Every structure is written in C-alpha cells, then in structure tokens.
C-alpha cells in the first residue's frame, strides 16, 4: 500500500467528477475502490504525511460521501446508466466537493483543527453545493453553453474561496506579509560579495554578506544559496553570513556526480576558507543540517557550533513507513522520471502556499534544474544518514538541534529527528517559529529566533 495514498488523494476529485458528470456502475465502482484504498491507508497508519488530528476529517470527507453516492444513486444506476431524475446527480456532486475539501485539508498545514479552520473551506463548499441543488431542482438552463458557464462559474468561486481560506487559516504557520516585504527590501540594500572556489573537481559558487563573526549557512534539497537570501540580509548587521550553491546545484558545477556526504562537508570547509575564515558557526536546514553535522564530525576545529534545523535523519530512529515512502519516491523517479519523483517527494512536506509565494524571484528558475540531481543522487543518502554521535561528543562542538513550531505541532517526519538528536546528545531542543522553510514567509520573526540562538553561542551582544 505504500505510495498509493498520495495518488489516491489526488485522483479522487477527478473520479467523483466523473461520477457526477456521467454516472454509471463502472465509475461508481472505480471511485469507491480508490476510496477504499485510501481508507485502508489512513486506518492502517500508512498515510503518514497526514496530521494525526486530521485523519478523522479525511475519512469523513472521503468515505461518507462515497457511501452516500453509492447508497443513494446505485438503485437508479442499476435500472438505467443515465439518471432519469436530476436529484440523482446531487450526492455525486457533493462527494466531488468533499473530495476537493479532502485534498484541501491534506495540502494546507494546520497545527490544529479549530472551528474557524473547519468553517473557512466548508462554508463556501456548502454554498456551491446549494447552488448545485437549486440548479437541479428548478428550471435550469437547457443549453450546453449555459451549463458549462454555470459549472465554470461555481468551480471558480470554490477555487477562489478555498484559496482565500488557505491564505487565512494557514496563518497558524506564522505568515506575515510585512516580514517578507522588510526582508526583500533589506536583501536589495545589503551588498553581496560573490566568489568561486575549486574543490575536488567542481567550482563552488558562494556569497558573503555583512561583517562580524562568521556564520556559514548550508542549504538542503536543491542546495541553492537563495534559500537564505532573507536571513542573510537581515543578519548582515552583526554577522558575516556565508551562503553557497552546493556541488551539483544552480551556479556551482556538476562535474562529479557520485554523491558523498563527507565530500559535501569538505566542500563547506572549502567555501568557508575561500571566504577568509578558518572557523565559523554553522547553520543547516534539512539536508543542510546533515552536512553541518558531518562537518562537525570530521572537522571539529573548523566549527564553533552547529544549529541543525530539522535534519531528515529518518534512519536515526528507523521509521519504516517513511523509509518505505522514500523507496517509493526512488522507484517513481526511475520509472516515470525525476520530475514525477520530485513531485511525490514534495507532497508530504506540507508547506503552506505562502512559503512558495514568498521565495526570491530568481530562486525557482535556478533550482528547477536541480530537482533531478537531488532525487537521483542525493535524496536516499540523506535519508539513510546516521550521525556519529560518539564523534560529535568527542569533538566538543556545541550542537543545537532545532525544529519549527508548526513542524513539531503537525508531527512531520523531518521534525522528529531533531528531538531524537537532542535526546541522544542530552542537549536542549530549540523551537523556531513556523514550518520547515519559514525563513521565506516568516523571514523577520524566524531570523530573530536564529539571531537569539547565535547570541547564546557567539556572545555577540543583542541589539
């Protein structure tokens, strides 16, 4: 069943639409079968990317409408493939709306389900369903263009309403438009020194901002320096922030395709020295946190401290469901191509829409070509990584595991290892605002949390 829950979730709106447009025994059977697959996945705890407090919601919004459709329409469908009465189509349309809502609740992250969160998408969906009921119980337009126009209109209303609901209710992740505006403005003002360093067959691109104690920031999947454009600019008043494109990504070259995490640590050290420093505090997010830990393991003299933000070290305390999922991502990439694999990989990350809308303008264009490299060469290595805890203890480098509040609240797979690492090393777990990538849509507040952590490490006086 591993790997089927995501596709089932995406296919259900289409299947219910087919049921509603052209009801028939085959379409009802297919939709119900897919529904059953998803139900087994949820009840069997295989849909690990769904928040635990939302599973009942997915079951209610998926299974109950399926039962209603089959129970209400099947007697009529047995007698005729085409419904002779308009009301037969109503439960199918309702089920289609429920499937869309099911997808909505899976895609939009919430730390908890509240009455307001429920009402935001349910109210417009109920209004659209009411329109459908009225159209099917009264004299509706007979012409096909009119029916198409009404259908497009009601669908557009629902899409807009759900978009507004997502932007509103996902503020529990901490989105603040003024944060992004301030960060973008600061990023435009702060001078950036760029450079390149050759390391083991590849040229690595790096950027340096500000002055003060050095802070090396390492990016995760797709490894672009642009991940930290906003925090680097905001921290430049007190720190010299060094960011870079990891080997194989964006403006760095891809001559060496064999992936090795220890080599990635050596790359980080080469960038640090090219920027003019022998030691630095190192921050890493996601896969970048794993590289930071590897750097501290093998080169403790070059690292004053590591802030490891949500390292996805699933093998640290093996999670068979998550490991099986990444196996499925790898198979999907090999069979259907890396783009399909990357899409499947992205589904459970659960970032709010505001994060994607807040990224720097040139970031997406650069990282598009990095997707295949990450899925084909890097992903499994990071998933399988287990830190050398004994070496980390022996190196006496302060390790600060960190997790986002939303990540922690929704029990994401990439958040749990930070808590496990803190427990194994007997160090405090630091909680940052927001989700996995809140340095995009919660720039200022997230950066201030990082600044406070840096104060405790470096002794730089607070502002």
Beta strands, then each sheet from edge to edge (+ up, - down):
strand 1: 193-199
strand 2: 202-209
strand 3: 213-218
strand 4: 239-244
strand 5: 280-285
strand 6: 303-309
strand 7: 398-404
strand 8: 430-432
sheet 1: 1+ 2- 4+ 3+ 5+ 6+ 7+ 8+
end
